[in-house]
Amino acid sequence: MKVKSIVLVWARHSRRAETLAAELGGKISFQYESRMKGYWLTPLRYVVQGWHTWHLLEREQPQIIVVQAPPIFAALLVAFWCKVWGKIQLRKSLADYAIDCHSGTFYSPRWSWTIPLQRYLSKRAVITIVASEDALEILQSWGAKCAFLVDGIPSLSPATGAVGSEGEARVAVISSFDYDEPVEEIFAATRLVPQVTFYLSGNPERIASNLLAQKPKNIILTGFLQDSLYSGLLQNVNGVLVLTKEPHVLNSGAYEALAMAKPIIVSDWPQMRRCFTRGFIYVKNTPEAIATGVEKMLDEQRILSNEVIAMRSEFVIRRQCRLEEVTTLLEERASQGPVAVSNQH
């Protein structure tokens, strides 16, 4: 974009946000106080992150801020800074905000109570971007300006390291061990294909202790892998497995597999089939179906990889049209200055 923009995330990492910032030609800012972990420290963490965010905005003075939600508190602070603080300071040019609203806002038990706040903020934002068609319908019913935009193909770091290279047949399981992931079913599935080595990414401290105690021998817990080591894992394995129990989620791991041209197994949900049309294996979240999908992926690895490459080109073209619509709207809004935003959609 030709305007100064920041993509703001209150999390340690977001591949979607990184890709979006690069596409908009803006800065990416991750505000996350990792030292303040734990349920009771969360409010304090949000206060500290808010403090740092405020100073970042005062220093950078962006024209457009794209803020990721949840958490809703990041969007609330940004909205206040844009709509209220600028007027108090008598600034000639006020900033505007857009929200990159993740499915967890609408479907996660943790954030469902924030939906009225999200409705309020979305109706006042330049646009709210979602990666779920169902979420788009919700926003449209609110009369909010909104757009459906799936993740872009990420630019991954050059691959290094040997993580993922042990074993004759190797599968990377992209996981954060979140509420929507069928971790127990994945553990059970690995026992059905003992000849395959499974590499589970993500922080193993989030796995239930009773389940962790029963970890099969053919599972290797990699922990959270940074940049090039993560790319190395994806490069070294024969295929990727990323599953969700949530039908409205399009897993970021799927886009990373696309970037590496790896065959991938995903949960069999309608939205997943509509987005990823070739080179993917769709399975039910049962141990038997997962194990069968793994065997099929390994048997048809070369064919599936070629299909993924072909589908990736089609995917980029389809998405580019939607991205240009969002970019044009943000540029036009920034050039207009502080006027009321239409709620047409």
C-alpha positions, 0 to 999 in steps of 0.5 A, a space after each residue: 500500500 501507499 499509506 503507512 500501516 502496521 499489522 498489530 498482534 498480541 501474540 508471540 507469533 502469527 504466520 497469517 499476520 506476517 504474510 498480510 503485513 508483507 502484502 500490505 507493505 507495512 510493519 508487523 508488531 508482535 506484542 507479547 509478554 512471555 514472562 507473564 504466563 498463567 491464568 492469574 497473570 493474564 490481566 497484567 500481561 494485557 495491561 503491559 502489552 497495552 502500554 507498549 502498544 500505545 507507545 508504539 502507535 504514538 511513535 509510529 503514527 500509522 495511517 492504517 492499523 490492522 489489529 488481530 483479534 482475539 484478544 478483543 482488548 487489542 482491538 479496543 485499545 487500537 479503536 480508542 487510540 484511533 477514534 478518541 485520542 487523536 481528537 483529544 490531541 487535536 491531530 489534523 489527520 486521524 488514523 483508522 483501524 481494520 480488524 483481522 478477526 479470527 474464528 476463535 472470536 465466534 467459536 471459542 468458549 474462551 472468547 464467545 462473551 466478547 461477541 457484543 464488543 466485536 460487533 461494536 468495533 466491527 461496525 466502526 472499523 474500516 473493514 473486518 477481515 475473516 478467514 471463515 465463510 460462516 463468520 463473514 455471514 455473521 458480520 454481514 448480519 451486523 451491517 459491518 464492512 467485511 471481507 473473506 480473505 484466507 491466509 496467503 502462501 507464507 514466505 518461510 525461512 530457508 530450511 536448516 537442521 535435521 529435525 524430521 529426518 529420523 525414520 523411513 516414513 516421516 510425518 509432521 503434525 502441526 499443532 499448538 495443542 489447542 482446544 480444537 485439536 484432536 490430540 488424543 485421536 492423533 496419539 491413538 492413530 500413531 499406534 496403528 501405524 508404528 512404522 511411521 515416525 510422527 513429529 509433533 510441533 508445539 509446546 508439549 507442556 500444553 498436552 494433558 499429563 495423563 495423555 503425555 504419560 502414554 505417548 507412543 514410541 513413534 511420536 517425537 515432540 519437537 517443541 516450538 521450532 523457530 523459523 529455519 528449524 521449522 522449515 527444516 522439519 517441513 522439508 525433511 518429512 514426507 508429508 504433513 498432518 494438521 487437524 481440527 475439530 472446529 469446522 470453521 477453522 482453516 489451519 495455518 499449517 495447511 498454508 505452510 504445507 502449500 509453501 513447501 509443496 508437501 502433501 497434507 492430511 486435513 480434517 474433512 470439513 466443507 470449508 476445508 474442501 472448498 479452499 483446498 481443492 487438490 493434493 489434500 487428503 480429507 479425513 474424519 477425526 478418528 484414529 482409524 481414519 487418520 491412520 488410513 489417511 497417513 498410509 494413503 499419503 505415503 503411498 501417493 506422495 509424489 502424485 499428491 505433491 504434484 497436485 499441491 503445486 498445481 493447486 497452489 498456483 490456482 489458489 494464489 490467483 483466486 486470493 489475489 482478487 480479494 486481497 486487492 479489494 481489501 488493499 484498495 479499500 484501506 488506501 481509499 479510506 486513508 486518503 479520505 481522512 476522518 470521515 464516517 465509514 459506510 456499513 454497506 457490504 
